[in-house]
Amino acid sequence: MNRFYTAVFGALTFAAMTAQAEDCHLSVEANDLMQFNQKTLEVPPSCTDVELTLSHVGKQPAQVMGHNWVLARAADLTGVAIAGQNAGRGHNYQAPGDKRILAATQIIGGGESTKVRFEAAALRSGETYAFFCTTPGHSAIMRGNLILVGARDTEVATSKSAKRPSGEKGTLPAATVAAGASG
Ligand code: ZN
């Protein structure tokens, strides 16, 4: 009897946990022409975890036209790509321990696919993230943006100069009324 209830309770707890953690799935295709088929990926704020699938729909082997999918803040794209290039193919063109990398897949060749999972909580609304391929020379073309959408009103970080619209003040000529009537 006890064992039965434990089992039921366990199942319910598991169900509750899985219901709470909403998985969101994204997918991107890469091809032999050094292209991703997506320019923008949107992550709803209800996501707890994001699972991204990268599929290489081309035919070229990884040595020739290998691709990966790397996520970082847009501002870090270039730095991450350069560090990855220096790290070499043995590291999937990702510098080991590069904290700027928020998520990344391995390098795959034509006909292959791979997945990566990351916490959506790591994403902040108002921040622009970039996804790109770190195979040398690829990130110039193979790049796109990933954003957290639908969160509370996003205050765009900082606009450097808050210019006030400087409209010309049209000073109307004072309508002078000459009232010079004397009785
Ligand atoms: Zn690539």
Backbone and ligand atoms as CSV (ligand in chain L), in Angstrom:
chain,resi,resn,atom,element,x,y,z
A,1,MET,N,N,0.837,-1.207,0.000
A,1,MET,CA,C,0.000,0.000,0.000
A,1,MET,C,C,0.863,1.246,0.000
A,2,ASN,N,N,1.767,1.297,0.965
A,2,ASN,CA,C,2.660,2.443,1.057
A,2,ASN,C,C,3.462,2.627,-0.220
A,3,ARG,N,N,3.892,1.505,-0.707
A,3,ARG,CA,C,4.722,1.553,-1.905
A,3,ARG,C,C,3.921,2.158,-3.069
A,4,PHE,N,N,2.621,1.776,-3.093
A,4,PHE,CA,C,1.765,2.274,-4.166
A,4,PHE,C,C,1.655,3.803,-4.097
A,5,TYR,N,N,1.372,4.283,-2.879
A,5,TYR,CA,C,1.215,5.738,-2.741
A,5,TYR,C,C,2.507,6.485,-3.046
A,6,THR,N,N,3.586,5.879,-2.623
A,6,THR,CA,C,4.875,6.502,-2.909
A,6,THR,C,C,5.067,6.629,-4.410
A,7,ALA,N,N,4.685,5.569,-5.092
A,7,ALA,CA,C,4.850,5.573,-6.544
A,7,ALA,C,C,3.973,6.650,-7.178
A,8,VAL,N,N,2.721,6.723,-6.717
A,8,VAL,CA,C,1.793,7.716,-7.277
A,8,VAL,C,C,2.281,9.117,-6.970
A,9,PHE,N,N,2.653,9.299,-5.715
A,9,PHE,CA,C,3.122,10.629,-5.322
A,9,PHE,C,C,4.350,11.015,-6.132
A,10,GLY,N,N,5.227,10.046,-6.289
A,10,GLY,CA,C,6.439,10.291,-7.072
A,10,GLY,C,C,6.111,10.691,-8.491
A,11,ALA,N,N,5.137,10.008,-9.066
A,11,ALA,CA,C,4.757,10.301,-10.444
A,11,ALA,C,C,4.162,11.699,-10.540
A,12,LEU,N,N,3.332,12.050,-9.551
A,12,LEU,CA,C,2.703,13.373,-9.557
A,12,LEU,C,C,3.749,14.469,-9.400
A,13,THR,N,N,4.675,14.229,-8.495
A,13,THR,CA,C,5.731,15.216,-8.283
A,13,THR,C,C,6.518,15.428,-9.567
A,14,PHE,N,N,6.794,14.312,-10.208
A,14,PHE,CA,C,7.558,14.396,-11.454
A,14,PHE,C,C,6.768,15.178,-12.498
A,15,ALA,N,N,5.449,14.890,-12.559
A,15,ALA,CA,C,4.601,15.571,-13.530
A,15,ALA,C,C,4.585,17.072,-13.257
A,16,ALA,N,N,4.492,17.422,-11.969
A,16,ALA,CA,C,4.454,18.835,-11.595
A,16,ALA,C,C,5.752,19.526,-11.984
A,17,MET,N,N,6.835,18.814,-11.738
A,17,MET,CA,C,8.131,19.405,-12.063
A,17,MET,C,C,8.288,19.633,-13.560
A,18,THR,N,N,7.858,18.651,-14.325
A,18,THR,CA,C,8.025,18.785,-15.762
A,18,THR,C,C,7.094,19.848,-16.318
A,19,ALA,N,N,5.926,20.012,-15.667
A,19,ALA,CA,C,4.990,21.024,-16.145
A,19,ALA,C,C,5.543,22.412,-15.865
A,20,GLN,N,N,6.247,22.521,-14.757
A,20,GLN,CA,C,6.777,23.809,-14.372
A,20,GLN,C,C,7.916,24.242,-15.302
A,21,ALA,N,N,8.745,23.293,-15.625
A,21,ALA,CA,C,9.876,23.618,-16.484
A,21,ALA,C,C,9.448,23.525,-17.939
A,22,GLU,N,N,9.188,24.657,-18.509
A,22,GLU,CA,C,8.729,24.644,-19.895
A,22,GLU,C,C,9.918,24.651,-20.845
A,23,ASP,N,N,9.958,23.598,-21.625
A,23,ASP,CA,C,11.026,23.504,-22.605
A,23,ASP,C,C,10.608,24.194,-23.889
A,24,CYS,N,N,11.504,24.939,-24.426
A,24,CYS,CA,C,11.219,25.574,-25.696
A,24,CYS,C,C,12.232,25.050,-26.696
A,25,HIS,N,N,11.742,24.803,-27.856
A,25,HIS,CA,C,12.610,24.214,-28.883
A,25,HIS,C,C,12.832,25.175,-30.044
A,26,LEU,N,N,14.063,25.300,-30.390
A,26,LEU,CA,C,14.430,26.118,-31.541
A,26,LEU,C,C,15.198,25.222,-32.495
A,27,SER,N,N,15.117,25.543,-33.764
A,27,SER,CA,C,15.919,24.765,-34.705
A,27,SER,C,C,16.476,25.660,-35.798
A,28,VAL,N,N,17.672,25.343,-36.162
A,28,VAL,CA,C,18.383,26.113,-37.186
A,28,VAL,C,C,19.031,25.121,-38.144
A,29,GLU,N,N,18.969,25.471,-39.412
A,29,GLU,CA,C,19.632,24.643,-40.417
A,29,GLU,C,C,20.838,25.387,-40.971
A,30,ALA,N,N,21.880,24.630,-41.226
A,30,ALA,CA,C,23.068,25.185,-41.869
A,30,ALA,C,C,23.288,24.390,-43.146
A,31,ASN,N,N,23.942,25.019,-44.137
A,31,ASN,CA,C,24.100,24.311,-45.407
A,31,ASN,C,C,25.524,24.410,-45.956
A,32,ASP,N,N,25.700,23.905,-47.157
A,32,ASP,CA,C,27.022,23.918,-47.791
A,32,ASP,C,C,27.411,25.290,-48.325
A,33,LEU,N,N,26.468,26.197,-48.334
A,33,LEU,CA,C,26.747,27.546,-48.823
A,33,LEU,C,C,27.100,28.499,-47.691
A,34,MET,N,N,27.448,27.916,-46.549
A,34,MET,CA,C,27.857,28.720,-45.401
A,34,MET,C,C,26.722,29.637,-44.943
A,35,GLN,N,N,25.550,29.079,-44.828
A,35,GLN,CA,C,24.400,29.880,-44.424
A,35,GLN,C,C,23.603,29.201,-43.315
A,36,PHE,N,N,23.020,30.030,-42.454
A,36,PHE,CA,C,21.996,29.567,-41.530
A,36,PHE,C,C,20.659,29.921,-42.185
A,37,ASN,N,N,19.630,29.160,-41.886
A,37,ASN,CA,C,18.336,29.491,-42.485
A,37,ASN,C,C,17.509,30.427,-41.612
A,38,GLN,N,N,18.107,30.909,-40.533
A,38,GLN,CA,C,17.393,31.828,-39.639
A,38,GLN,C,C,18.234,33.072,-39.416
A,39,LYS,N,N,17.578,34.194,-39.365
A,39,LYS,CA,C,18.271,35.442,-39.055
A,39,LYS,C,C,17.955,35.897,-37.632
A,40,THR,N,N,16.789,35.501,-37.169
A,40,THR,CA,C,16.376,35.900,-35.826
A,40,THR,C,C,15.715,34.731,-35.113
A,41,LEU,N,N,16.131,34.500,-33.893
A,41,LEU,CA,C,15.504,33.479,-33.068
A,41,LEU,C,C,14.886,34.189,-31.872
A,42,GLU,N,N,13.644,33.839,-31.573
A,42,GLU,CA,C,12.961,34.486,-30.467
A,42,GLU,C,C,12.653,33.470,-29.380
A,43,VAL,N,N,12.947,33.862,-28.167
A,43,VAL,CA,C,12.688,33.003,-27.015
A,43,VAL,C,C,11.608,33.656,-26.164
A,44,PRO,N,N,10.452,32.998,-26.027
A,44,PRO,CA,C,9.389,33.552,-25.179
A,44,PRO,C,C,9.814,33.537,-23.713
A,45,PRO,N,N,9.328,34.500,-22.932
A,45,PRO,CA,C,9.745,34.573,-21.525
A,45,PRO,C,C,9.258,33.401,-20.684
A,46,SER,N,N,8.297,32.633,-21.200
A,46,SER,CA,C,7.783,31.494,-20.440
A,46,SER,C,C,8.743,30.303,-20.458
A,47,CYS,N,N,9.758,30.367,-21.297
A,47,CYS,CA,C,10.696,29.246,-21.390
A,47,CYS,C,C,11.592,29.171,-20.166
A,48,THR,N,N,11.772,27.971,-19.680
A,48,THR,CA,C,12.734,27.747,-18.612
A,48,THR,C,C,14.046,27.302,-19.234
A,49,ASP,N,N,13.919,26.314,-20.090
A,49,ASP,CA,C,15.077,25.828,-20.815
A,49,ASP,C,C,14.824,25.921,-22.308
A,50,VAL,N,N,15.884,26.143,-23.008
A,50,VAL,CA,C,15.789,26.183,-24.463
A,50,VAL,C,C,16.632,25.046,-25.013
A,51,GLU,N,N,16.039,24.297,-25.916
A,51,GLU,CA,C,16.787,23.251,-26.580
A,51,GLU,C,C,16.896,23.628,-28.049
A,52,LEU,N,N,18.108,23.827,-28.482
A,52,LEU,CA,C,18.324,24.193,-29.872
A,52,LEU,C,C,18.887,23.020,-30.652
A,53,THR,N,N,18.310,22.804,-31.811
A,53,THR,CA,C,18.813,21.745,-32.688
A,53,THR,C,C,19.438,22.382,-33.915
A,54,LEU,N,N,20.671,22.019,-34.162
A,54,LEU,CA,C,21.361,22.479,-35.365
A,54,LEU,C,C,21.432,21.301,-36.332
A,55,SER,N,N,20.918,21.509,-37.527
A,55,SER,CA,C,20.973,20.467,-38.556
A,55,SER,C,C,21.774,20.972,-39.737
A,56,HIS,N,N,22.714,20.182,-40.148
A,56,HIS,CA,C,23.515,20.529,-41.333
A,56,HIS,C,C,22.854,19.806,-42.507
A,57,VAL,N,N,22.195,20.561,-43.347
A,57,VAL,CA,C,21.435,19.945,-44.441
A,57,VAL,C,C,22.262,19.806,-45.725
A,58,GLY,N,N,23.550,20.155,-45.613
A,58,GLY,CA,C,24.413,20.032,-46.785
A,58,GLY,C,C,25.002,18.639,-46.915
A,59,LYS,N,N,25.988,18.529,-47.793
A,59,LYS,CA,C,26.616,17.221,-48.035
A,59,LYS,C,C,28.101,17.210,-47.695
A,60,GLN,N,N,28.678,18.382,-47.560
A,60,GLN,CA,C,30.119,18.467,-47.319
A,60,GLN,C,C,30.458,17.962,-45.917
A,61,PRO,N,N,31.600,17.253,-45.826
A,61,PRO,CA,C,32.006,16.755,-44.502
A,61,PRO,C,C,32.443,17.897,-43.586
A,62,ALA,N,N,32.522,17.592,-42.307
A,62,ALA,CA,C,32.858,18.604,-41.301
A,62,ALA,C,C,34.214,19.255,-41.553
A,63,GLN,N,N,35.147,18.490,-42.132
A,63,GLN,CA,C,36.485,19.047,-42.385
A,63,GLN,C,C,36.440,20.158,-43.436
A,64,VAL,N,N,35.462,20.064,-44.321
A,64,VAL,CA,C,35.373,21.023,-45.420
A,64,VAL,C,C,34.397,22.156,-45.107
A,65,MET,N,N,33.227,21.787,-44.626
A,65,MET,CA,C,32.180,22.776,-44.389
A,65,MET,C,C,31.498,22.493,-43.054
A,66,GLY,N,N,32.327,22.384,-42.012
A,66,GLY,CA,C,31.773,22.111,-40.696
A,66,GLY,C,C,31.157,23.361,-40.087
A,67,HIS,N,N,30.064,23.163,-39.369
A,67,HIS,CA,C,29.386,24.296,-38.721
A,67,HIS,C,C,29.097,23.974,-37.260
A,68,ASN,N,N,29.048,25.017,-36.473
A,68,ASN,CA,C,28.536,24.884,-35.121
A,68,ASN,C,C,27.576,26.037,-34.869
A,69,TRP,N,N,27.000,26.073,-33.702
A,69,TRP,CA,C,26.062,27.132,-33.333
A,69,TRP,C,C,26.506,27.622,-31.961
A,70,VAL,N,N,26.908,28.869,-31.910
A,70,VAL,CA,C,27.433,29.432,-30.674
A,70,VAL,C,C,26.599,30.658,-30.304
A,71,LEU,N,N,26.284,30.766,-29.032
A,71,LEU,CA,C,25.484,31.900,-28.555
A,71,LEU,C,C,26.310,32.762,-27.601
A,72,ALA,N,N,26.261,34.071,-27.823
A,72,ALA,CA,C,26.960,35.014,-26.950
A,72,ALA,C,C,26.232,36.355,-27.043
A,73,ARG,N,N,26.614,37.288,-26.204
A,73,ARG,CA,C,26.057,38.616,-26.354
A,73,ARG,C,C,26.561,39.149,-27.689
A,74,ALA,N,N,25.730,39.925,-28.355
A,74,ALA,CA,C,26.108,40.425,-29.677
A,74,ALA,C,C,27.448,41.153,-29.630
A,75,ALA,N,N,27.691,41.855,-28.548
A,75,ALA,CA,C,28.937,42.612,-28.408
A,75,ALA,C,C,30.161,41.703,-28.327
A,76,ASP,N,N,29.949,40.447,-27.978
A,76,ASP,CA,C,31.065,39.515,-27.813
A,76,ASP,C,C,31.331,38.655,-29.047
A,77,LEU,N,N,30.516,38.821,-30.068
A,77,LEU,CA,C,30.626,37.941,-31.245
A,77,LEU,C,C,32.045,37.871,-31.792
A,78,THR,N,N,32.610,38.996,-32.111
A,78,THR,CA,C,33.932,39.018,-32.737
A,78,THR,C,C,34.992,38.398,-31.832
A,79,GLY,N,N,34.984,38.786,-30.571
A,79,GLY,CA,C,35.973,38.260,-29.624
A,79,GLY,C,C,35.885,36.756,-29.472
A,80,VAL,N,N,34.660,36.245,-29.398
A,80,VAL,CA,C,34.465,34.803,-29.250
A,80,VAL,C,C,34.918,34.074,-30.508
A,81,ALA,N,N,34.624,34.652,-31.668
A,81,ALA,CA,C,35.001,34.013,-32.936
A,81,ALA,C,C,36.518,33.960,-33.087
A,82,ILE,N,N,37.193,35.038,-32.722
A,82,ILE,CA,C,38.660,35.076,-32.839
A,82,ILE,C,C,39.299,34.083,-31.864
A,83,ALA,N,N,38.817,34.086,-30.638
A,83,ALA,CA,C,39.349,33.154,-29.640
A,83,ALA,C,C,39.117,31.717,-30.084
A,84,GLY,N,N,37.969,31.475,-30.705
A,84,GLY,CA,C,37.648,30.135,-31.181
A,84,GLY,C,C,38.556,29.701,-32.308
A,85,GLN,N,N,38.826,30.631,-33.182
A,85,GLN,CA,C,39.714,30.349,-34.305
A,85,GLN,C,C,41.092,29.951,-33.787
A,86,ASN,N,N,41.563,30.667,-32.777
A,86,ASN,CA,C,42.865,30.357,-32.191
A,86,ASN,C,C,42.854,29.016,-31.447
A,87,ALA,N,N,41.703,28.680,-30.887
A,87,ALA,CA,C,41.600,27.420,-30.143
A,87,ALA,C,C,41.700,26.220,-31.079
A,88,GLY,N,N,41.224,26.410,-32.305
A,88,GLY,CA,C,41.361,25.341,-33.290
A,88,GLY,C,C,40.201,24.372,-33.337
A,89,ARG,N,N,40.269,23.544,-34.370
A,89,ARG,CA,C,39.167,22.642,-34.633
A,89,ARG,C,C,38.997,21.587,-33.545
A,90,GLY,N,N,40.120,21.214,-32.918
A,90,GLY,CA,C,40.056,20.220,-31.850
A,90,GLY,C,C,39.150,20.653,-30.705
A,91,HIS,N,N,38.931,21.951,-30.603
A,91,HIS,CA,C,38.052,22.484,-29.560
A,91,HIS,C,C,36.749,22.998,-30.161
A,92,ASN,N,N,36.428,22.516,-31.351
A,92,ASN,CA,C,35.219,22.967,-32.037
A,92,ASN,C,C,35.237,24.472,-32.294
A,93,TYR,N,N,36.438,25.020,-32.415
A,93,TYR,CA,C,36.613,26.464,-32.607
A,93,TYR,C,C,35.946,27.267,-31.490
A,94,GLN,N,N,36.114,26.743,-30.271
A,94,GLN,CA,C,35.617,27.458,-29.096
A,94,GLN,C,C,36.741,27.445,-28.062
A,95,ALA,N,N,37.109,28.624,-27.615
A,95,ALA,CA,C,38.173,28.685,-26.621
A,95,ALA,C,C,37.687,28.015,-25.340
A,96,PRO,N,N,38.454,27.045,-24.835
A,96,PRO,CA,C,38.039,26.358,-23.601
A,96,PRO,C,C,37.865,27.358,-22.456
A,97,GLY,N,N,36.743,27.258,-21.767
A,97,GLY,CA,C,36.498,28.127,-20.628
A,97,GLY,C,C,36.106,29.549,-20.978
A,98,ASP,N,N,35.792,29.787,-22.231
A,98,ASP,CA,C,35.377,31.139,-22.642
A,98,ASP,C,C,34.009,31.448,-22.038
A,99,LYS,N,N,34.008,32.325,-21.041
A,99,LYS,CA,C,32.765,32.605,-20.322
A,99,LYS,C,C,31.782,33.428,-21.149
A,100,ARG,N,N,32.272,33.981,-22.218
A,100,ARG,CA,C,31.364,34.756,-23.074
A,100,ARG,C,C,30.422,33.845,-23.843
A,101,ILE,N,N,30.809,32.573,-23.977
A,101,ILE,CA,C,29.957,31.618,-24.679
A,101,ILE,C,C,28.832,31.174,-23.753
A,102,LEU,N,N,27.597,31.479,-24.148
A,102,LEU,CA,C,26.442,31.154,-23.318
A,102,LEU,C,C,25.909,29.758,-23.625
A,103,ALA,N,N,26.099,29.333,-24.851
A,103,ALA,CA,C,25.698,27.993,-25.273
A,103,ALA,C,C,26.397,27.704,-26.583
A,104,ALA,N,N,26.669,26.434,-26.831
A,104,ALA,CA,C,27.360,26.094,-28.066
A,104,ALA,C,C,27.213,24.619,-28.386
A,105,THR,N,N,27.188,24.329,-29.671
A,105,THR,CA,C,27.185,22.938,-30.104
A,105,THR,C,C,28.577,22.581,-30.604
A,106,GLN,N,N,28.759,21.316,-30.883
A,106,GLN,CA,C,29.994,20.875,-31.512
A,106,GLN,C,C,29.912,21.191,-33.004
A,107,ILE,N,N,31.005,20.958,-33.680
A,107,ILE,CA,C,31.039,21.124,-35.134
A,107,ILE,C,C,30.441,19.874,-35.789
A,108,ILE,N,N,29.586,20.093,-36.760
A,108,ILE,CA,C,29.012,18.949,-37.480
A,108,ILE,C,C,29.173,19.133,-38.985
A,109,GLY,N,N,29.091,18.031,-39.688
A,109,GLY,CA,C,29.193,18.054,-41.139
A,109,GLY,C,C,27.841,17.777,-41.775
A,110,GLY,N,N,27.824,17.726,-43.094
A,110,GLY,CA,C,26.586,17.508,-43.841
A,110,GLY,C,C,25.854,16.250,-43.410
A,111,GLY,N,N,24.543,16.367,-43.282
A,111,GLY,CA,C,23.713,15.220,-42.910
A,111,GLY,C,C,23.643,14.962,-41.424
A,112,GLU,N,N,24.416,15.720,-40.654
A,112,GLU,CA,C,24.418,15.498,-39.208
A,112,GLU,C,C,23.562,16.548,-38.498
A,113,SER,N,N,23.223,16.246,-37.269
A,113,SER,CA,C,22.544,17.243,-36.443
A,113,SER,C,C,23.008,17.086,-35.011
A,114,THR,N,N,22.866,18.149,-34.260
A,114,THR,CA,C,23.317,18.146,-32.881
A,114,THR,C,C,22.419,19.076,-32.085
A,115,LYS,N,N,22.479,18.943,-30.768
A,115,LYS,CA,C,21.603,19.741,-29.909
A,115,LYS,C,C,22.388,20.394,-28.788
A,116,VAL,N,N,21.834,21.473,-28.295
A,116,VAL,CA,C,22.394,22.074,-27.091
A,116,VAL,C,C,21.229,22.619,-26.268
A,117,ARG,N,N,21.375,22.532,-24.969
A,117,ARG,CA,C,20.343,22.987,-24.053
A,117,ARG,C,C,20.923,24.095,-23.190
A,118,PHE,N,N,20.146,25.129,-22.973
A,118,PHE,CA,C,20.620,26.172,-22.069
A,118,PHE,C,C,19.448,26.793,-21.330
A,119,GLU,N,N,19.764,27.441,-20.226
A,119,GLU,CA,C,18.718,28.047,-19.401
A,119,GLU,C,C,18.304,29.392,-19.963
A,120,ALA,N,N,17.019,29.539,-20.159
A,120,ALA,CA,C,16.524,30.814,-20.677
A,120,ALA,C,C,16.702,31.922,-19.645
A,121,ALA,N,N,16.805,31.529,-18.378
A,121,ALA,CA,C,16.971,32.517,-17.313
A,121,ALA,C,C,18.261,33.311,-17.485
A,122,ALA,N,N,19.184,32.742,-18.232
A,122,ALA,CA,C,20.453,33.437,-18.460
A,122,ALA,C,C,20.288,34.601,-19.424
A,123,LEU,N,N,19.149,34.627,-20.104
A,123,LEU,CA,C,18.913,35.689,-21.075
A,123,LEU,C,C,18.189,36.856,-20.430
A,124,ARG,N,N,18.594,38.040,-20.786
A,124,ARG,CA,C,17.943,39.219,-20.236
A,124,ARG,C,C,17.201,39.954,-21.330
A,125,SER,N,N,16.035,40.451,-20.979
A,125,SER,CA,C,15.294,41.204,-21.966
A,125,SER,C,C,16.002,42.531,-22.187
A,126,GLY,N,N,15.953,43.010,-23.400
A,126,GLY,CA,C,16.624,44.260,-23.711
A,126,GLY,C,C,18.044,44.053,-24.192
A,127,GLU,N,N,18.554,42.836,-23.996
A,127,GLU,CA,C,19.905,42.516,-24.448
A,127,GLU,C,C,19.795,41.801,-25.794
A,128,THR,N,N,20.694,42.108,-26.697
A,128,THR,CA,C,20.702,41.405,-27.982
A,128,THR,C,C,21.804,40.365,-27.955
A,129,TYR,N,N,21.425,39.159,-28.259
A,129,TYR,CA,C,22.383,38.055,-28.309
A,129,TYR,C,C,22.607,37.671,-29.763
A,130,ALA,N,N,23.779,37.186,-30.011
A,130,ALA,CA,C,24.097,36.761,-31.366
A,130,ALA,C,C,24.351,35.268,-31.373
A,131,PHE,N,N,23.861,34.608,-32.406
A,131,PHE,CA,C,24.257,33.214,-32.620
A,131,PHE,C,C,25.063,33.203,-33.907
A,132,PHE,N,N,26.061,32.370,-33.933
A,132,PHE,CA,C,26.960,32.369,-35.080
A,132,PHE,C,C,27.758,31.079,-35.125
A,133,CYS,N,N,28.454,30.901,-36.244
A,133,CYS,CA,C,29.296,29.723,-36.438
A,133,CYS,C,C,30.735,30.199,-36.285
A,134,THR,N,N,31.509,29.483,-35.474
A,134,THR,CA,C,32.881,29.937,-35.212
A,134,THR,C,C,33.927,29.272,-36.095
A,135,THR,N,N,33.495,28.483,-37.075
A,135,THR,CA,C,34.466,27.966,-38.045
A,135,THR,C,C,35.101,29.192,-38.709
A,136,PRO,N,N,36.438,29.197,-38.812
A,136,PRO,CA,C,37.106,30.399,-39.334
A,136,PRO,C,C,36.480,30.939,-40.623
A,137,GLY,N,N,36.187,32.222,-40.599
A,137,GLY,CA,C,35.623,32.876,-41.769
A,137,GLY,C,C,34.112,32.803,-41.876
A,138,HIS,N,N,33.487,31.953,-41.071
A,138,HIS,CA,C,32.048,31.759,-41.220
A,138,HIS,C,C,31.182,32.823,-40.545
A,139,SER,N,N,31.671,33.342,-39.419
A,139,SER,CA,C,30.779,34.209,-38.642
A,139,SER,C,C,30.434,35.516,-39.356
A,140,ALA,N,N,31.215,35.852,-40.393
A,140,ALA,CA,C,30.888,37.066,-41.146
A,140,ALA,C,C,29.526,36.922,-41.811
A,141,ILE,N,N,29.208,35.688,-42.203
A,141,ILE,CA,C,27.939,35.440,-42.890
A,141,ILE,C,C,26.981,34.666,-41.997
A,142,MET,N,N,27.529,33.663,-41.325
A,142,MET,CA,C,26.684,32.807,-40.501
A,142,MET,C,C,26.470,33.434,-39.128
A,143,ARG,N,N,25.537,34.331,-39.095
A,143,ARG,CA,C,25.210,34.991,-37.833
A,143,ARG,C,C,23.765,35.455,-37.839
A,144,GLY,N,N,23.223,35.570,-36.646
A,144,GLY,CA,C,21.859,36.053,-36.499
A,144,GLY,C,C,21.673,36.537,-35.075
A,145,ASN,N,N,20.494,37.021,-34.789
A,145,ASN,CA,C,20.217,37.522,-33.448
A,145,ASN,C,C,19.244,36.620,-32.702
A,146,LEU,N,N,19.460,36.553,-31.422
A,146,LEU,CA,C,18.528,35.831,-30.563
A,146,LEU,C,C,18.076,36.804,-29.486
A,147,ILE,N,N,16.774,36.889,-29.314
A,147,ILE,CA,C,16.259,37.819,-28.312
A,147,ILE,C,C,15.166,37.169,-27.464
A,148,LEU,N,N,15.071,37.667,-26.261
A,148,LEU,CA,C,14.004,37.265,-25.365
A,148,LEU,C,C,12.838,38.199,-25.672
A,149,VAL,N,N,11.721,37.636,-26.057
A,149,VAL,CA,C,10.601,38.488,-26.466
A,149,VAL,C,C,9.454,38.451,-25.469
A,150,GLY,N,N,8.653,39.472,-25.550
A,150,GLY,CA,C,7.410,39.480,-24.802
A,150,GLY,C,C,7.545,39.664,-23.315
A,151,ALA,N,N,8.744,39.939,-22.844
A,151,ALA,CA,C,8.903,40.205,-21.428
A,151,ALA,C,C,8.315,41.583,-21.133
A,152,ARG,N,N,8.413,41.997,-19.913
A,152,ARG,CA,C,7.914,43.317,-19.570
A,152,ARG,C,C,8.561,44.364,-20.479
A,153,ASP,N,N,7.983,45.521,-20.498
A,153,ASP,CA,C,8.495,46.567,-21.380
A,153,ASP,C,C,9.996,46.705,-21.213
A,154,THR,N,N,10.680,46.543,-22.298
A,154,THR,CA,C,12.131,46.594,-22.222
A,154,THR,C,C,12.615,48.012,-22.380
A,155,GLU,N,N,13.337,48.436,-21.393
A,155,GLU,CA,C,13.962,49.739,-21.524
A,155,GLU,C,C,15.267,49.516,-22.235
A,156,VAL,N,N,15.353,50.029,-23.401
A,156,VAL,CA,C,16.576,49.859,-24.165
A,156,VAL,C,C,17.705,50.479,-23.357
A,157,ALA,N,N,18.680,49.641,-23.097
A,157,ALA,CA,C,19.754,49.919,-22.140
A,157,ALA,C,C,20.064,51.399,-21.922
A,158,THR,N,N,20.770,51.985,-22.809
A,158,THR,CA,C,21.070,53.399,-22.654
A,158,THR,C,C,21.202,54.022,-24.024
A,159,SER,N,N,20.514,55.096,-24.199
A,159,SER,CA,C,20.722,55.824,-25.435
A,159,SER,C,C,21.725,56.903,-25.076
A,160,LYS,N,N,22.856,56.837,-25.762
A,160,LYS,CA,C,23.985,57.669,-25.377
A,160,LYS,C,C,23.637,59.139,-25.153
A,161,SER,N,N,23.015,59.699,-26.117
A,161,SER,CA,C,22.667,61.106,-25.941
A,161,SER,C,C,21.164,61.263,-26.061
A,162,ALA,N,N,20.598,61.645,-24.991
A,162,ALA,CA,C,19.164,61.875,-25.001
A,162,ALA,C,C,18.897,63.272,-25.549
A,163,LYS,N,N,18.781,63.282,-26.855
A,163,LYS,CA,C,18.580,64.589,-27.477
A,163,LYS,C,C,17.119,64.999,-27.384
A,164,ARG,N,N,16.948,66.191,-27.064
A,164,ARG,CA,C,15.597,66.695,-27.097
A,164,ARG,C,C,15.334,67.202,-28.502
A,165,PRO,N,N,14.163,66.961,-28.962
A,165,PRO,CA,C,13.868,67.509,-30.283
A,165,PRO,C,C,13.930,69.029,-30.219
A,166,SER,N,N,14.877,69.567,-30.940
A,166,SER,CA,C,15.036,71.017,-30.876
A,166,SER,C,C,14.231,71.679,-31.982
A,167,GLY,N,N,13.005,71.891,-31.673
A,167,GLY,CA,C,12.123,72.523,-32.657
A,167,GLY,C,C,12.313,74.033,-32.616
A,168,GLU,N,N,12.122,74.616,-33.733
A,168,GLU,CA,C,12.253,76.073,-33.756
A,168,GLU,C,C,11.067,76.687,-33.028
A,169,LYS,N,N,11.414,77.563,-32.187
A,169,LYS,CA,C,10.324,78.229,-31.491
A,169,LYS,C,C,9.809,79.364,-32.360
A,170,GLY,N,N,8.716,79.115,-32.909
A,170,GLY,CA,C,8.153,80.165,-33.776
A,170,GLY,C,C,7.518,81.251,-32.942
A,171,THR,N,N,8.273,82.288,-32.801
A,171,THR,CA,C,7.716,83.381,-32.009
A,171,THR,C,C,6.798,84.228,-32.890
A,172,LEU,N,N,5.608,84.085,-32.558
A,172,LEU,CA,C,4.626,84.823,-33.347
A,172,LEU,C,C,4.756,86.323,-33.085
A,173,PRO,N,N,4.710,87.064,-34.125
A,173,PRO,CA,C,4.737,88.514,-33.899
A,173,PRO,C,C,3.527,88.920,-33.074
A,174,ALA,N,N,3.843,89.568,-32.022
A,174,ALA,CA,C,2.759,89.951,-31.134
A,174,ALA,C,C,1.781,90.858,-31.882
A,175,ALA,N,N,0.618,90.387,-31.841
A,175,ALA,CA,C,-0.419,91.184,-32.518
A,175,ALA,C,C,-0.715,92.417,-31.690
A,176,THR,N,N,-0.178,93.465,-32.181
A,176,THR,CA,C,-0.361,94.693,-31.405
A,176,THR,C,C,-1.621,95.408,-31.829
A,177,VAL,N,N,-2.341,95.594,-30.875
A,177,VAL,CA,C,-3.603,96.294,-31.138
A,177,VAL,C,C,-3.470,97.735,-30.644
A,178,ALA,N,N,-3.495,98.558,-31.568
A,178,ALA,CA,C,-3.390,99.961,-31.153
A,178,ALA,C,C,-4.774,100.464,-30.812
A,179,ALA,N,N,-4.899,100.574,-29.560
A,179,ALA,CA,C,-6.204,101.072,-29.130
A,179,ALA,C,C,-6.032,102.493,-28.673
A,180,GLY,N,N,-6.186,103.319,-29.583
A,180,GLY,CA,C,-5.980,104.717,-29.220
A,180,GLY,C,C,-7.231,105.539,-29.485
A,181,ALA,N,N,-8.218,105.091,-28.864
A,181,ALA,CA,C,-9.459,105.840,-29.075
A,181,ALA,C,C,-9.767,106.635,-27.837
A,182,SER,N,N,-9.791,107.776,-28.033
A,182,SER,CA,C,-10.100,108.605,-26.873
A,182,SER,C,C,-11.439,109.302,-27.131
A,183,GLY,N,N,-12.135,109.327,-26.125
A,183,GLY,CA,C,-13.475,109.883,-26.197
A,183,GLY,C,C,-13.366,111.317,-26.303
L,1,ZN,ZN,ZN,29.891,27.522,-40.396
